[in-house]
Amino acid sequence: MIEEANSSNKLVVIKFTASWCRPSRIIAPFFADLAKNFPDVIFLKVDIDDMEDIAEQFRVRGAPYFLFMKGGEVLRTGFVAQKRKSWPRS
């Protein structure tokens, strides 16, 4: 899924989440709105418990954790504690 998204050469935003993580659940509607408002960006959700190998590949140590990629290159990573007014553009 990630390899396919990167081959499109679009901005890819990956949200690493967990079903038990309250902040991940709180931010879920905001993430869904971003996906609707930015159709030229690929938004993916990875459950760190169900897809441990992917979480380990990107050294994810908690949730919610966001990763921005384009063309296979990681542009930015980080935890999100609050909604941001500006997000990286493609």
VENSUL-V509183 format. One record per pair of residues at least 12 apart in sequence whose ideal C-beta (glycine too) atoms are under 7 Angstrom apart, sorted by the first residue. I is the first residue (numbers start at 1). J is the second residue. Records with the same first field share a line. If there is no record, write none. Layout:
I->J + J
This chain:
1->44
2->14 + 44 + 54
5->42 + 44
6->69 + 71 + 72
8->42
9->70 + 71
10->40 + 41 + 42 + 90
11->41 + 68 + 70 + 90
12->42 + 44 + 69 + 70
13->41 + 43 + 66 + 68
14->44 + 46 + 66 + 67
15->31 + 45 + 64 + 66
16->46 + 48 + 55 + 60 + 63 + 64 + 65
17->45 + 47 + 48 + 63 + 64
18->47 + 48 + 49 + 63
19->47
21->63 + 64
23->64
24->63 + 64
27->64 + 80
30->83
31->43
40->90
41->90
48->60 + 63
62->79
64->79 + 80
65->79
66->78 + 80
68->88
70->90
75->88
76->88
